[in-house]
Amino acid sequence: MRGSMLRAKLHAGQPVYGICMEGIGQARWPKYFADLGLDYVWLESEHSPNNRESLAWAAQLYAALGIAPLVRIPEISNAQASMAVDLGAHGVIAPYVETVEQVRTLVGGVKYRPLKGEALAAALERSEFPNPETKAYIESYNADTNLIIMIESPAGVRNLPDLLAVGGVDAVLIGPHDLSISLGIPEQYEHPLFTAALEQIIAICRAYQVGVGMHFIGNTPDWALKLARKGFNFISYKGDTLFTAEGVRAELGYLRAQLNS
């Protein structure tokens, strides 16, 4: 799946499925994961020590194998967003977004590259381009790029209608850990305050016809399914590190228990 198809599905409310890749892994991983039917992977550079070169190799490989590669950047920055797309990402995931100014910064880096300076300001503020040819070029040049913003705080939830009104956002990804902490209910994912925040975010995203999801970082598939049925279509389930750890714990643990019994 290319980024353009991913974006179309996100806006249509159709489900897409992927996982977080905290590490880039061995060279065989992209082909292995491509055979598992993933629509996208998001490559982590906020909390993992992946550098620009390793991200580029991974993004190019996943794209070549038909999986849309997204990159979570470490901070809200036009330069970081542009860099992620330049290295081959079909989209950018931006953490902890709260303000209209932050969204405009990200849209500029993801949707309007390589415009900068006064030309970028004119495009963002007034939809003005040097000429129609330039506008068509920019749209074609960025045809596969997606912008996903993360909502991880009460301010993000409160400001979400204004954030989406800017235009250019393709999906919202909820960061449950940070959101629960900033709500004052750390990791209490069944708490009424947390549930109410999820439902509010889903309703706003549906009204603006953008995708919406949550990174299901733990617990069971049934727990994720129950929450996903509230209206999520951007399904992000666990990641390479957690899947590996759970597999080792369950299967090697089973062998150890049986052989030591």
Secondary structure, DSSP 8 states (H G I E B T S, - for coil): --HHHHHHHHHHT--EEEEEESS---TTHHHHHHTTT-SEEEEE-SSS---HHHHHHHHHHHHHTT-EEEEE-SS--HHHHHHHHHTT-SEEEESS---HHHHHHHHHHHHSTT--HHHHHHHHHH---SSHHHHHHHHHHTTT-EEEEEE-SHHHHHHHHHHHHTS---EEEE-HHHHHHHTT-TT-TTSHHHHHHHHHHHHHHHHHT-EEEEEE-SS-HHHHHHHHTTT--EEEEEEHHHHHHHHIIIIIHHHHHHHT-
